[in-house]
């Protein structure tokens, strides 16, 4: 192998500070791309931004670092010290104050390296991601690095992500001044990238103004058809959510009572605590409820269902979990027999807090009327049959457990009124999209409208629960799964509260405004498999990607939740993305052999074969002096073995690795479960001879690694502890 100038990421990285910013970012929603559309396991922007900078910028202390880059780096770090001390973090302050007083400190190349790393650590802060001074300096350094390392002048370095997913990596490549080429096999991921990397940079503020206007027009059109089904029994209160419970019949001897299945009875854990109280009429064998205000934990009973088994409040008989599931056979999740148990209101007078009431006859009649409208206008009318998401919902063991309640089609995830609302919005958005085929700006608007409706579906299904701590409704994908939810909350899409269509539009607008502040150039987005990448040989400066984590996330199956709606709202605008009934499963690089009989071919060997092909293609398109960066995380040695073996077999050599804390410990998936807090960043280079042929000798053996590991750990621990 030829010697090459090491990049910053190959010698040092402020991982403690980057991790802190990445963890903090997980709690940020307003203006963050995570709110533009759900995508699973999206990497924090903070980590992506820092790691891309460190991957593209040379280490000035390396013997082979071009003097041209050292010169520019000194100039920019000196300028930073003299003009922008107010933008520095506490950790960086002393170094840059000293530089401002004595510029010659940067003649020490190790000090220059440290200054660049401090800059990167501060730039990782969410608050600095749109600060013009950070953007200007980072882009100057990116261009200087590119040209110093032999890149063509006036052309930016090309960063490629063949597993683009939620778009975090290509977005941050654009932010720091690189070109980006993002691709994915999944059409939902491609659309997300299309909006973030192409439409938003292209149309900017114009998109914001028009989206607010069109979004409100869509809402008003839907309101005309739906307002009769969300009536209020109070002139002083506005309904914002309806709380439901699936039901079964008690199997106790001689009982047969209808049991509402409720996991817990809390309605509010705020200052004025509120909960449901179960009333058991043993004479009538009927279960009703009462609202208990200003209550305490000691006063609250347990729910009726625990670990899938249901206990009857009338006779105290417990129906086993297996028998509970059996009762849902032929009932498609039991939605048509679910019971409305409470209504959540807000005050028209603007008072804070929530009011909880039992449903009235008006509430129940509204549901009956909505069900009748759904049947007559949509389900039994061939005119609108194309709007119905009747596609099959698969079973994935321990992932799609809702299937155990005989939920066989995507339509079964929604109650009648939820489904009616989604179909009305789908029909109206589809009409707008049909008039937008030849207009790119209108296609961008239509994409935003469709994403807003996807958010409505995510917050308004039978898998969303009422949250008594935050007083709102959880969305479907608190986990990367479709779990069983015995009780659920229904939102009001035509309203203004969480889960509403206009609320989703406004959230997308805030994200567009935030991205506009970075003055991004356009990125290139394409649907493509990583195993057959469309770019030519030796054309890429950096391959930076976050590939599938072995068996951790079934992206294709999860994304079908949105695909079935996107196909109906804007599928005609992107026919090349919506060519199949559901997303493509063949060719997806994931191990799912034990999850579903139909996926028995998706074995470890299948994963390794396709991942190796993908990494070979990544090496093929990368320039000989280019760099690779692979994000990876997995709990098992088998997952790591599969990924590392694929990379080595594909002709890569790993030159460095860094752990970054990318997960929020309070997230649903992390609570009381063994999940990783960190992902590992693998920095790699092509293992090639000067003529481009693969080096096949001098490859390390696992036994050698195991022999060297104890000494490496002993010697490395002090430095690792210091870095955090």
N, C-alpha and C positions, 0 to 999 in steps of 0.2 A: 504493500500500500504506500502511496505517496504521503509525505508528511503534509499536514494542513494546519492552518492557523486555528487554534482552539477558540470556540465561542465562550462567552461568559458563563453560559449554563454548564459548560464542561469543566469548569474550575471552581465556581463558587455560586452561591445563591442565598439571599436572605429569607430562608424558608419560614422562619418564625413570624416575620412581619407579613409576608405574603399570605400565610395561613390565617393570620388574624383578620386580614381584610377579606379573604375568601369566606371565612365563617360569618363575619358580620354581614356580608352581601346576601347570604342565604335568607336573612330576615327582611330584606328590602324587596318590595313589590312595586311601588309606584315608580313608573318610568323604566322598569327593568324588563328586558326581553322575555323573562320567564312568564310574564303576564300577558304577552301578546298571543301566545298559544302554548298549551301544554306540550312539553316533550320531556321524556324521562331521562334521568341521569345527566342532565345538562350540566356542563362544567361551569364553575363560577367565572365570571368575566375577569375578576381580579387576577385569578391564577393564570388564565389564558393570556391576558395582557402582559403580565410580568414575564411569563415563560417565553412568549414570542419575542419580546425585546431581547431577552437574554440568549435566545437561539440565533437571532439574526446579527447581533452586535458582537464583534470580535473581542477577545480578551486583550486589552492593550499591553498587558505584561507578558504575553506570549512572544517568544522570539520571532515568530513568523507574522506577527501582526503588522499590517502595512502602516508606514509612518503617516500616510494620508489620513487614516482613521484616527490615529493618536492625536494628530494636529487638530482635527475637527472636534474630537472629544474634549481635549483641553480647552479649546475656545468656548465650547458650549457649557462645560461645567464651571469655567471661570465666570462666564456671563450669568449662569444660574446663581453662583455665590454672591455676585455683586448686585444683582437686580431683583432676586426673587426669594430672599430669606423668609419673607412672610408666608411663603407657600410651603415651607419645610415642616416636616414632622419633628417632634422632640428628639427622636433617635438620630436624625440627620443634621440637626442644628449645629452641633459643635464642629463637625467636620467642615461644613461649608462656611461657617464664620471664620474658621482658621484659614480657609482658602481665600476668602475675601480680603483677608489681611496680608496674605503672602501667596501670591499666585504660583510661585516656584514649587510649592508643595506638590503640584500636579506633574512636576518633572519626574517625581517618583512614580513609576508605572503601577506599583501596587496601590498607591494612594489614588491614582486615577481610576483603577479598577474599582476600588471601594466607593468612590464618588458615583460612578455609574450604577453600582448596585444599590446605593442609597436612593438615587433618582428612581430606579425601577421599583423599589419598595414603596416609595411615596406615591408613585404613579398608579400603583395597584389599588390605592384607596378609591372607593366608589365616588367620593366627593371630588376627586381630582380627575375623573375620567373625561370630563368635558371642559376642563380648565384650558383656555387657549394656550397659555405658556407651556404647559405639559405637552399638549398636542404638537405645538410647533417644534419644540426641542426633540421630542421622540421621533418625529418625521424627518428632521434634519439628520439625526444620528442613523436612522434606518437607511436613508438614501446614501449617506457617506459610507456606511458599512458595505452596502451593496456595490458601490462603484470601486471602493478600495479593494474589495475581494474579487474584482474582475468583471463585475456586472456592467452591462452596457449603459453608458451615461444617459440620463434623462428617462430611463426606463426603471420602474420600481421592481423590487424583488417579488417573485411570485411564490406565494404560500398556498399549498394545496391541502385540502382536507377531504379524503374520499369517503369518510363516514361523518358527514357534516351534521346530521341530527338536528339539534335545536339552533345551530348557527353561531354558537359562542366563539369558536376558534376563528372562522373566517371574518366575523365582525371585528374582533380585536386585531386581526391582521390589517384590515382596512383602517382601523383607528390609528395605528402606529405608522401608517404610511406605506404599507405593502399592497401589492395586488393580491386578490384572493380568487381561488377557483374552488368552489364547493360543490360536492356531488353526493348523492345518496341513492340507494336503491328504492327507498320508501317515498312514495309520492307526497305524503303529508309533510315529511321532513323537507322535501324539495320546495313545497309551497311556502313553508315557514321561512326558509332561506331566501326564496324569491322576494318575499315582502320585505324582510329585514335588510337584505344586501343589495337589492336592485330597486324596487319600487320606492322605498322610503328615501334613499339617497337621491333618486332621480326626481321625485316630485315634491319632497320636503313640505314647506309651509302650505303650499297649495293643497296638498293632500289633507292636512289638518282641517282647513276651512271647509272644504267640500264634504269631508266625511261627517262632520258634525251636522251639516245641513241634511245630507242624504240619510244619515242614521236616524235623525228625528222624523223625517218623512216616512221611513220604513216603520218606525215605532208607532206613529199615528195611524198608519194604514192597518197595522196588526191590531191596534187598540179598537178600531171600529168593529172588528170581527170578534174580539175576545173579551171586551170589557164586561159583557153580561155574565161572564162565568167567574168573575172575581169581585162580586158585589160584597159590600160591607153591611153588617147589621147594626152598625153604629155610625152616627153622623160626626162623631168626634175622633174616631180612630180609623187608621188606614191599615188594612191587612198586608203583611209582608211575607208571611210564611204559614203553611198549613202542615201540621204534624200528623203523621199516619203510622199505623202498625199493621203488618201482615197478621193474619189470623189462622188458627187451626181449631179443631174440636178436641176437647179433653177426652182422653181415652180411659179415664177412671171409671170403674164399675158404676153403671147407671147414671153417669154425669152428662157428658156430651156438650158441656158449655163451650161457647165460642170464646177462645182465649186470644186477646190482642197480645202479640209478641213484642215486648218492650224490654230492651236491655237495661235501661236505667230511667229513673223517674224525674231527674232534675230538669227544670226548665231554665232556671237562672241561678248561677252561683255568685252573682254580683252582690252588692251591698244588701239590697232587699231580696234575699233568697226566695226562690219560688220553685215549687215542684208539683207533680201530679200525685194524687192520693187514689189508690185503688179502692173502689167500693164494691163489695161482693154481696149481691142479693142471693142468698142461698135458697130462698123459697122460689124465686123466679128463675134461678140459675142464670143470672145475668151479671155481667161485669160492666161497671160504668166508672167514671172518674170524677174527681173533684180537684179544683185548683187550690193549693195551699200556699198562701203568701206569708212572708216573713217567717219562714220555717228554718229548722236547723238540721244538720246531718243526722242527729239522733232520731228525728221525726220521720225520716224518709225510709220507706220500705224498699226492698230489693225489687228489681223488675221481674217480669214473668218468665224470662228466658235467660239461661246461663249455660254456656258451652254447648249451645244448640238444643238443650233439653228444656221443656216448658213445664212450669209448675202452675197448676190451676188454683186460683184464689178461692174458688168455691169449695173444692173437695181436697185440696192439697196434694192431689195425685200428680206425679211427675211423668210426663210422656217423654220417652227416651229421644235422644237426638236423632237416631236412625228412623224412628217412627214419625218424628216431626217432619223430616225430609220426605218420607213416604207420602204424607198427606198432601204434598205439593205436586204429586204426580198428576199430570193432565191439567194443572192449574196455571201453567206459565208464570210461575213466581207468585201466584195468588193475589195479583194486583186488583182484580175485579172483586175480590172479597176483603180487601183491606179496609180498615176502619179509620175514619177521621177522628182523632182524639183531642186535638187542641188547635187553636188559631193564635198566631202571634201578630200583635198590632204595634204600630207606632202612632204617636199623637199627631193630629193635623196641626196642632198649635205649636209644633216645634219643640215640645218637651223631650228631654233625653230619656233613654231607657225604653223598655219594651213592656207591653201589657199582654197578659196571657188570659185567654178565655176558652171556655168549652164551645164546641161548634153549635150553631143554631140551625133551625130548620132552613133558613135562607142559605147558609153555607152548604148544607147537604143537598139542597135542591140545585144549587149552582153546579155541583159536581155531576148530578144526574143529567142536567141539561147539556153540559159539556160532553158527556159520554154519548148522549143521543146525537149531538151534532157531529162528533167524530165518526160514529157509525154510519150515519146517513149521507154525509157529505164526502167523507174520505175513504173509510174502510169498505163501504159497499157501493162506491161510485167509481166505475172504471175510468172516469175522466181524470181522477187524481191518483190512480193506482201507482204511477211512477214515483210518487213522493214517499211511499211507504217503505221503510228500511226493513224488509223481510229477510235480509241475508242471514245465513246461519251463524250463530255464535258458538265457537268451539269450546270444548272442555280442556282445560290445562290444569292438571292435578296440582292442588294447593295454590294455584294462581287465579284461575277463573272458577272459584268455588260457587259463585251464584248459579252456575249451571246445575248444581245439585238440587236446586228448587225448580227444576224443569224449565228453566229459562233457556230456550233453544234458538231464539232469533234476537237480533239487536232491538227490534221493536218492543220486546218483552221487558226491557229495562226501564220503561216509562209507563206511568199511570195514564189513564185516558185523558185527563186534562193537561198533563205535561205533554203528551204526544200531540194533542190538538194544537197547543201553542207552538210547538216546534214545526208542525206541518204548515201552519198559517205563515209563520216567518219564512220558512223554506220556500213556499210558493211565491211570496212577495220578492224575496231576494233573487230567486231564479228569474223572475220577470225583469228585474233590473239588469241582471247579468246578460240576459238574452239580447239586450239593446247595447251591450258593451263590447261585442266581439272584435270590432275593428278599432277600438280606442284603448290604448294602453293605460291611459290615466283612469278611465272608467273601470278597466280590469283591476287596477290597483284598489279602487274604491270597493268594488265587488268582493275582492279578496278580504279586505278588512271587515266587510259586512258578514261574510261567511265565517270568519274567525270569531266575530262577536257572537254569532249564533252557536258556534262550537262551545264557547264559554257558557252560554245559557244551558246547553245540553249537559255540560260537565257539572253545573250547579243545580240542575233541575231534573234529576232522575230518581229512581227508587233506591239508589245506592248512596245518596247524600244524607248525612245525619245532622240533626240539630245540635249545635255546640253551646252548652249552657254557660261556658266561661266567656266566650267571645260574643255570644248572642247572635250567631249567624249560622249559615248552612255550610257544611263541609262540601268540598267537591268530590267527584268520584275517585280521583287518582291521588288521594293522600298516600296511597301505596301504589306500587307498580303492579296492580292486580285489580280484579273485579271480585271482591269478597262478598259474602252473604251479609246483608244488612236487614235485620228483622223489622226495625222501625226506620222511617225516613222522613225527610222534610221536603216540602214542595215550595218552590219560590214563585214569584209573580213576574214573568218575563216583560210584561208591559208596564211594570212599575218603575221605581227609581232605586230600590234597595239592592242589596247584594244578589247577584244572579240574574239581574234584569238585563235586557238587551241594550238599553241606552247606557247603563252603567258600564257594560263591556266596551261599548264604543268610546266612552270617555277615557277608559283605561288605556285603550289602544292609542288614543290621541296623545295622552301623556307620554307614552313610549316614543311615539314619532317625534314629539317636541324634544325629548331628551336626546334622541339620536341626531336630530337636526343640529343640536348644539356642537356636535363633533365635526360637522362639515365633511361628511364621508364621501368618498368617491364610490362608484358602482363596483360591485363584485360580479363575477360570473357564476351562474348557478345552472346545474344540469342534472338530470336524472341519469344515473349510471351505476353499474356495479363496480365495486372496488377491485374485483378480480379481472376486470377488462376495462381498465381506465382509458378514457378517450384521448388523453394528452400524449404528445410524441415523446420519444426518448430524450433524456438529458435536457429537459425544458424547465425544470422546477428548481427553485432555490432552497425551499424548505418543505418537507412533508411533515405536517403537524396535525395529529389526528387523535380521536378518542374512540377507538374501535369497540365493538360489542364485548361485554365482559362475560365471555364464555356462556354460562347458563343463567345469568342474573336477570336479564330483561328481555322478554319476548316482544320486541318493538313492533313487528308487523301485526301480531294479533291485537296488541293494545291499541295501535293506531287505527284499527278498523272501527273503533268506537266513533272516531271523527270522520274517517273515510266515507262511511255510508251517508253522512250528511253533506260533506263537501262535494261528493259526486252529484248530489241532487241540487245543491245551490249553485256551484260554479263549475261543475264538471264540463259543461259545454265550452267554457273559456279555455280550458287546459285539456283538450282531448288526449294529448300524449301522456298525461298523468293518470287518466282514469279509463284505462283500456280493459280492466278486468272487474269482475264482480266484487272482489275484495283485494286488499293489498297483496303483492307477490310474496309468497312464502318460500318458494323454491329459490335457492341461491342466497337466502338470508343466512348470515354467518352467526349461528347460535346453536347451542347444544340443548335440545329439548326431547331427546329420545324417550325418556321415561315419563314425559308429561302427557303425551297423547299418542295413541296407536298410529295415527296418520303421520306422526313425526318420528317414527322409529328409526328412520334413516339419518336423523340429525344427531349423530353420535359424536363422541370426542374426536374420532378419526375424521368425521365429516368437517367438524369445526377446524381442526388442524389443517386439513387439506385446503379448504377455502381461504383460511387466514393466511396460509403460506402463499397461495396464489396472489392474494391481495397485497401482501408485503413484497412479493417479487415485482408486482406492477408498480408499487411505490418506489422501489429501488430503480426500476427501469426509467421512470419519468424524472427522477432526481438527477441533477447535475453531479459529476464526479466529486466535486468539492462541496456538495450540498450537505444539509444536515436533516436528520429525522428526529421527531419528538413524538412519543407515543404515551398517552395517558392510559393507565390501567389500574384496576382494583378488583380484588376477589378475595373471598374468605378462605378458599381451599387451595391446597398445593396443586391439585389437578387443574384448576383454572389457570394458575400461574405457569405450570409446566406446559400447558397447551399453547399459551401465548408466546412464551419465550422460545419454545421449540420451533414455532412457526417463524419467528423472526430470524433465528439462527439459520434454519433451513432455507430461508429466503435470501440469505446472503448479507445479513446485517451484522455489525459488531456494536455492542452496547458500550458506550464510552463513559457514561455517568448515569446516575439515577438520584432522584430527589423525592421525598415524601412531602405532600402538601395537604393540610387538613382542609378538605373541601366539603365536609358534611356537617349539618347542623344537628347537634345531639338531641334537640327537642323535637325533631321531625318524627312523624308517626311511625315510620319504618324503623327508627332507631330506638324507640321506647321499649325497654324490656326485651331486647333482641340482640343477637350477636351480629352487629354490622360494623363495617370499617368506618373509621372517622377520616382516614386519609386515602388518597389515591397516590400511586407512584408514577412519577414521570421518568420514562426511559429515554435517554438521549442516545442516538445511534448514528452510525455512518455506514455507507456502502462498503462491504468487504470485497473490494475489487482491486485488480492489478491496474497499472497505468493504461493498459489497452482496453479496459472495461470488462475483462473476463473475471469470473468469480474466483476468489481465493478459496480453495477447498482444503488446504492443509493448515496446520497450526490452529485448529479449532479446539477450544478447551473441552475437557471432559467433566461431567458432573462430579465424578469422584475427586478430581483435582480441586474443584470449587469447594466441595465439602471439607477437604483437607486444609485449604487456605482460610476457610471462613472463620474459625475461632480466633486466629491471630488478627485477621482484619477487624473483627468485631471489637476485640480488646483494644487495638490501636485506635479505632475510629470512634469509640464511644464518647470520650471527652469532647471531641470536636462536635459530635452530633448533639450532645447535651447543650453545649454552648449555643448552637444554632436553634435550639428549641424543638 
